[in-house]
């Protein structure tokens, strides 16, 4: 059941943030580009355009609504429009056809894009993916009819729906269209709640100032409230985690027979845990963590970085060469036994929520060094959990 009290709290967090940074800063440095992207689409989209590919390139602003690591549906749609213009035109016509149910339209669009992808892969002897799932298809709907449809970012939308509704659940293998339907119930509840709120109305007016698009349907301001608060709550959790890391590292290592209990010989370290995480993800193909280890990608094309669970985010979620899950917990400095309980909880969540068809789950703790207490704790579950120490070295070379 959706809680109005939690809806109120979600909106309060959003408004406190906007009041703290100012509406103008929010527009300039945070979310204003999304409203401008709607305007750009409205000004340029023409389903009858002779150059369908060129029209789409102008209509779909190249921002993080449509691109990201391993997430290239904009690029693929433009390629499809160039190689299969009439087939792509029909897919878009059907997606925007108001005479059909939106669930059916989303599912059909994904299926038809899959067919085009199969044809292209066969021609190129490739195994590429278009990644046009709920996120991208709902975005197209939100661009085309911005006062009717919700442009969804599934990860943040899950956090929002789970926050306001303790019973929220999306079963495995739910179609993209059905996910849209499930999320919409929760989004509409927020939309109705914020309508008439004077502060929200002023923010919406500022976000659409100078645009023909005025968000009369409150769809995009509702998206703004969902995304910003989800990000704030995620950042808050990250700060708490970082603070606990700092407190842990203030502990003076115990001495055993005159020797420090620290194992390993740390040299250069990352200043922040997030730096280590981003470095690993950006350079995944070049790090030597484990042969055949790939970043996990969910059904929406989102990679397994800061992957949300019911009690925080997994730093990195990967899949090994045998298609088993690997949960990776990062500590930029020294680590102790406390991390073992944390990663075991994440592993249990992955096992019960994501694993299918006998998939196994194991974990890797990565730190600069660790206490013997860490190794003692890991030793009890060494068949499922291992520890790796990272080392950083900076090399300089002469220009050729």
KABEL-V805071 format. One record per residue. N is the residue number from 1. RES is the residue in three letters. OMEGA is omega in radians with two decimals (NA if undefined). D_LAST is the distance of its C-alpha to the last C-alpha in whole Angstrom. Layout:
# KABEL-V805071
n & res & omega & d_last
N & RES & OMEGA & D_LAST
N & RES & OMEGA & D_LAST
This chain:
# KABEL-V805071
n & res & omega & d_last
1 & UNK & -3.13 & 65
2 & UNK & -3.10 & 63
3 & UNK & 3.09 & 64
4 & UNK & 3.11 & 65
5 & UNK & 3.13 & 64
6 & UNK & 3.01 & 61
7 & UNK & 3.14 & 60
8 & UNK & -3.13 & 61
9 & UNK & 3.13 & 59
10 & UNK & -3.13 & 56
11 & UNK & 3.12 & 56
12 & UNK & 3.11 & 57
13 & UNK & 3.12 & 54
14 & UNK & -3.08 & 52
15 & UNK & 3.09 & 54
16 & UNK & 3.13 & 54
17 & UNK & -3.14 & 50
18 & UNK & 3.12 & 50
19 & UNK & -3.10 & 53
20 & UNK & -3.04 & 50
21 & UNK & -3.08 & 47
22 & UNK & -3.13 & 49
23 & UNK & -3.09 & 50
24 & UNK & 3.08 & 47
25 & UNK & 3.11 & 44
26 & UNK & -3.14 & 45
27 & UNK & -3.03 & 45
28 & UNK & -2.98 & 42
29 & UNK & -3.06 & 40
30 & UNK & -2.87 & 41
31 & UNK & -3.09 & 43
32 & UNK & -3.09 & 44
33 & UNK & -3.12 & 42
34 & UNK & 3.13 & 44
35 & UNK & 3.06 & 47
36 & UNK & 3.13 & 45
37 & UNK & 3.07 & 43
38 & UNK & 3.13 & 47
39 & UNK & -3.14 & 48
40 & UNK & 3.12 & 45
41 & UNK & -3.11 & 46
42 & UNK & -3.10 & 50
43 & UNK & -2.99 & 49
44 & UNK & -3.03 & 47
45 & UNK & 3.10 & 48
46 & UNK & -3.07 & 50
47 & UNK & -3.13 & 51
48 & UNK & -3.09 & 52
49 & UNK & 3.14 & 49
50 & UNK & 3.08 & 48
51 & UNK & -3.07 & 44
52 & UNK & -3.13 & 45
53 & UNK & 3.13 & 41
54 & UNK & 3.12 & 40
55 & UNK & -3.14 & 43
56 & UNK & 3.13 & 42
57 & UNK & 3.09 & 39
58 & UNK & -3.03 & 40
59 & UNK & -3.04 & 43
60 & UNK & 3.14 & 41
61 & UNK & -3.09 & 39
62 & UNK & 3.11 & 35
63 & UNK & -3.02 & 36
64 & UNK & 2.95 & 36
65 & UNK & -3.03 & 40
66 & UNK & 3.14 & 38
67 & UNK & 3.12 & 35
68 & UNK & 3.14 & 33
69 & UNK & 3.13 & 31
70 & UNK & -3.05 & 33
71 & UNK & -2.98 & 35
72 & UNK & -3.10 & 35
73 & UNK & 3.11 & 38
74 & UNK & -3.13 & 38
75 & UNK & -3.10 & 35
76 & UNK & 3.12 & 37
77 & UNK & 3.12 & 40
78 & UNK & 3.09 & 39
79 & UNK & 3.10 & 38
80 & UNK & -3.12 & 41
81 & UNK & 3.12 & 43
82 & UNK & -3.06 & 40
83 & UNK & -3.12 & 41
84 & UNK & -2.99 & 45
85 & UNK & -3.07 & 46
86 & UNK & 3.09 & 50
87 & UNK & 3.14 & 49
88 & UNK & 3.11 & 47
89 & UNK & 3.13 & 50
90 & UNK & 3.12 & 53
91 & UNK & -3.14 & 51
92 & UNK & 3.10 & 50
93 & UNK & -3.11 & 54
94 & UNK & 3.13 & 55
95 & UNK & -3.09 & 53
96 & UNK & -3.09 & 55
97 & UNK & -3.08 & 58
98 & UNK & -3.14 & 61
99 & UNK & -3.14 & 63
100 & UNK & 3.12 & 62
101 & UNK & -3.05 & 61
102 & UNK & 3.10 & 58
103 & UNK & 3.12 & 57
104 & UNK & -3.11 & 58
105 & UNK & -3.14 & 56
106 & UNK & -3.13 & 53
107 & UNK & 3.13 & 53
108 & UNK & 3.14 & 54
109 & UNK & 3.13 & 51
110 & UNK & 3.14 & 48
111 & UNK & -3.13 & 50
112 & UNK & 3.06 & 50
113 & UNK & 3.06 & 46
114 & UNK & -3.13 & 46
115 & UNK & 3.11 & 47
116 & UNK & 3.13 & 45
117 & UNK & 3.12 & 42
118 & UNK & 3.13 & 44
119 & UNK & -3.12 & 44
120 & UNK & 3.12 & 40
121 & UNK & 3.13 & 39
122 & UNK & 3.14 & 41
123 & UNK & -3.06 & 40
124 & UNK & -3.06 & 36
125 & UNK & -3.07 & 37
126 & UNK & 3.09 & 36
127 & UNK & -3.10 & 37
128 & UNK & 3.14 & 36
129 & UNK & -3.13 & 38
130 & UNK & 3.10 & 39
131 & UNK & 3.13 & 40
132 & UNK & 3.10 & 43
133 & UNK & -3.07 & 45
134 & UNK & -3.07 & 47
135 & UNK & -3.05 & 45
136 & UNK & -3.10 & 44
137 & UNK & 3.08 & 47
138 & UNK & 3.07 & 49
139 & UNK & 3.10 & 46
140 & UNK & 3.10 & 47
141 & UNK & 3.14 & 51
142 & UNK & 3.04 & 51
143 & UNK & -3.02 & 49
144 & UNK & 3.09 & 51
145 & UNK & -2.99 & 54
146 & UNK & 3.13 & 53
147 & UNK & -3.09 & 57
148 & UNK & -2.97 & 58
149 & UNK & -3.13 & 55
150 & UNK & 2.99 & 53
151 & UNK & -2.95 & 49
152 & UNK & 2.91 & 48
153 & UNK & -2.93 & 45
154 & UNK & -3.09 & 47
155 & UNK & -3.13 & 45
156 & UNK & -3.14 & 47
157 & UNK & 3.06 & 50
158 & UNK & -3.14 & 50
159 & UNK & 3.14 & 50
160 & UNK & -3.10 & 53
161 & UNK & 3.11 & 55
162 & UNK & 3.14 & 55
163 & UNK & -3.05 & 56
164 & UNK & -3.10 & 59
165 & UNK & -3.11 & 60
166 & UNK & -3.11 & 61
167 & UNK & -3.11 & 62
168 & UNK & 3.13 & 59
169 & UNK & 3.01 & 57
170 & UNK & -3.11 & 55
171 & UNK & 3.07 & 56
172 & UNK & 3.06 & 53
173 & UNK & 3.01 & 53
174 & UNK & -3.12 & 54
175 & UNK & 3.14 & 53
176 & UNK & 3.12 & 51
177 & UNK & 3.12 & 54
178 & UNK & 3.04 & 56
179 & UNK & 3.12 & 54
180 & UNK & -3.13 & 54
181 & UNK & -3.12 & 58
182 & UNK & 3.13 & 58
183 & UNK & -3.05 & 55
184 & UNK & 3.12 & 57
185 & UNK & -3.12 & 60
186 & UNK & 3.11 & 58
187 & UNK & -3.14 & 57
188 & UNK & 3.10 & 60
189 & UNK & 3.10 & 62
190 & UNK & -3.14 & 59
191 & UNK & 3.13 & 59
192 & UNK & -3.12 & 63
193 & UNK & -3.06 & 63
194 & UNK & 3.10 & 61
195 & UNK & 3.14 & 62
196 & UNK & 3.08 & 65
197 & UNK & -3.03 & 62
198 & UNK & -3.14 & 62
199 & UNK & 3.11 & 59
200 & UNK & -3.14 & 57
201 & UNK & 3.13 & 59
202 & UNK & 3.13 & 57
203 & UNK & 3.11 & 54
204 & UNK & 3.12 & 54
205 & UNK & 3.12 & 55
206 & UNK & -3.14 & 52
207 & UNK & -3.11 & 50
208 & UNK & -3.13 & 51
209 & UNK & 3.12 & 52
210 & UNK & 3.14 & 51
211 & UNK & 2.98 & 51
212 & UNK & 3.12 & 54
213 & UNK & -3.09 & 53
214 & UNK & 3.12 & 55
215 & UNK & -3.12 & 55
216 & UNK & -3.13 & 59
217 & UNK & 3.10 & 59
218 & UNK & -3.11 & 57
219 & UNK & -3.04 & 55
220 & UNK & 3.04 & 51
221 & UNK & 3.05 & 53
222 & UNK & 3.06 & 54
223 & UNK & -3.14 & 50
224 & UNK & -3.12 & 49
225 & UNK & -3.14 & 51
226 & UNK & -3.02 & 51
227 & UNK & -3.08 & 47
228 & UNK & -3.12 & 47
229 & UNK & 3.09 & 49
230 & UNK & 3.12 & 48
231 & UNK & 3.13 & 44
232 & UNK & 3.14 & 46
233 & UNK & 3.10 & 48
234 & UNK & 3.12 & 45
235 & UNK & 3.14 & 43
236 & UNK & 3.10 & 46
237 & UNK & 3.14 & 46
238 & UNK & 3.12 & 42
239 & UNK & 3.10 & 43
240 & UNK & 3.14 & 46
241 & UNK & 3.13 & 44
242 & UNK & 3.13 & 41
243 & UNK & 3.10 & 44
244 & UNK & 3.10 & 46
245 & UNK & 3.14 & 42
246 & UNK & -3.14 & 43
247 & UNK & -3.12 & 46
248 & UNK & -3.08 & 46
249 & UNK & 3.05 & 43
250 & UNK & -3.12 & 45
251 & UNK & 3.10 & 47
252 & UNK & -3.12 & 47
253 & UNK & 3.14 & 47
254 & UNK & 3.12 & 50
255 & UNK & 3.07 & 50
256 & UNK & -3.09 & 51
257 & UNK & 3.09 & 52
258 & UNK & -3.12 & 50
259 & UNK & 3.12 & 47
260 & UNK & 3.14 & 45
261 & UNK & 3.13 & 46
262 & UNK & 3.10 & 42
263 & UNK & 3.12 & 40
264 & UNK & -3.09 & 37
265 & UNK & -3.05 & 34
266 & UNK & 3.10 & 32
267 & UNK & 3.07 & 29
268 & UNK & 3.13 & 27
269 & UNK & 2.98 & 30
270 & UNK & -3.14 & 29
271 & UNK & -3.11 & 32
272 & UNK & 3.12 & 33
273 & UNK & -3.13 & 34
274 & UNK & 3.11 & 33
275 & UNK & 3.11 & 30
276 & UNK & -3.14 & 30
277 & UNK & -3.11 & 32
278 & UNK & 3.13 & 29
279 & UNK & -3.13 & 26
280 & UNK & -3.11 & 28
281 & UNK & -3.12 & 29
282 & UNK & -3.05 & 26
283 & UNK & -3.00 & 24
284 & UNK & -3.08 & 27
285 & UNK & -3.06 & 25
286 & UNK & 3.12 & 23
287 & UNK & -3.02 & 25
288 & UNK & -3.10 & 27
289 & UNK & -3.13 & 30
290 & UNK & -3.12 & 32
291 & UNK & 3.09 & 32
292 & UNK & -3.14 & 33
293 & UNK & -3.11 & 34
294 & UNK & 3.02 & 34
295 & UNK & 3.10 & 34
296 & UNK & 3.02 & 38
297 & UNK & 3.12 & 39
298 & UNK & -3.05 & 42
299 & UNK & 3.14 & 45
300 & UNK & 3.14 & 43
301 & UNK & 3.11 & 40
302 & UNK & 3.14 & 39
303 & UNK & -3.06 & 37
304 & UNK & 3.02 & 38
305 & UNK & -3.04 & 36
306 & UNK & -3.08 & 39
307 & UNK & -2.99 & 42
308 & UNK & 3.00 & 45
309 & UNK & -3.12 & 48
310 & UNK & -3.14 & 52
311 & UNK & 3.14 & 51
312 & UNK & -3.05 & 47
313 & UNK & 3.01 & 44
314 & UNK & -3.11 & 42
315 & UNK & 3.10 & 38
316 & UNK & 3.05 & 37
317 & UNK & -3.07 & 39
318 & UNK & 3.08 & 37
319 & UNK & -3.09 & 39
320 & UNK & -3.05 & 38
321 & UNK & 3.10 & 38
322 & UNK & 3.12 & 42
323 & UNK & 3.02 & 42
324 & UNK & -3.10 & 43
325 & UNK & 3.05 & 43
326 & UNK & 3.12 & 41
327 & UNK & -3.08 & 41
328 & UNK & 3.11 & 38
329 & UNK & -3.03 & 39
330 & UNK & 2.99 & 37
331 & UNK & -3.01 & 37
332 & UNK & 3.13 & 34
333 & UNK & -3.12 & 36
334 & UNK & -3.13 & 39
335 & UNK & 3.12 & 41
336 & UNK & -3.01 & 45
337 & UNK & -3.10 & 48
338 & UNK & -3.09 & 48
339 & UNK & -3.08 & 45
340 & UNK & 3.11 & 47
341 & UNK & -3.13 & 50
342 & UNK & -3.08 & 48
343 & UNK & 3.08 & 46
344 & UNK & 3.08 & 49
345 & UNK & 3.12 & 50
346 & UNK & 3.14 & 47
347 & UNK & 3.10 & 47
348 & UNK & 3.13 & 51
349 & UNK & 3.13 & 51
350 & UNK & -3.13 & 48
351 & UNK & -3.08 & 50
352 & UNK & -3.01 & 53
353 & UNK & -3.00 & 52
354 & UNK & -3.02 & 49
355 & UNK & 3.10 & 49
356 & UNK & 3.02 & 51
357 & UNK & 3.05 & 52
358 & UNK & 3.12 & 52
359 & UNK & 3.11 & 48
360 & UNK & 3.11 & 48
361 & UNK & 3.04 & 46
362 & UNK & -3.06 & 44
363 & UNK & 3.05 & 42
364 & UNK & 3.03 & 39
365 & UNK & 3.14 & 39
366 & UNK & -3.14 & 36
367 & UNK & 3.08 & 36
368 & UNK & 3.05 & 34
369 & UNK & -3.08 & 37
370 & UNK & 3.06 & 41
371 & UNK & 3.00 & 44
372 & UNK & 3.11 & 46
373 & UNK & 3.08 & 48
374 & UNK & -3.10 & 46
375 & UNK & 3.10 & 45
376 & UNK & -3.13 & 49
377 & UNK & -3.14 & 50
378 & UNK & -3.10 & 47
379 & UNK & -3.14 & 49
380 & UNK & -3.09 & 52
381 & UNK & -3.03 & 50
382 & UNK & 3.10 & 47
383 & UNK & -3.11 & 48
384 & UNK & -2.98 & 47
385 & UNK & 3.08 & 44
386 & UNK & 3.14 & 41
387 & UNK & 3.05 & 39
388 & UNK & 3.02 & 35
389 & UNK & 3.11 & 34
390 & UNK & 3.07 & 30
391 & UNK & -3.13 & 27
392 & UNK & 3.08 & 25
393 & UNK & -3.13 & 21
394 & UNK & -3.13 & 19
395 & UNK & 3.08 & 15
396 & UNK & 3.13 & 12
397 & UNK & 3.08 & 9
398 & UNK & 3.11 & 6
399 & UNK & 3.13 & 4
400 & UNK & NA & 0
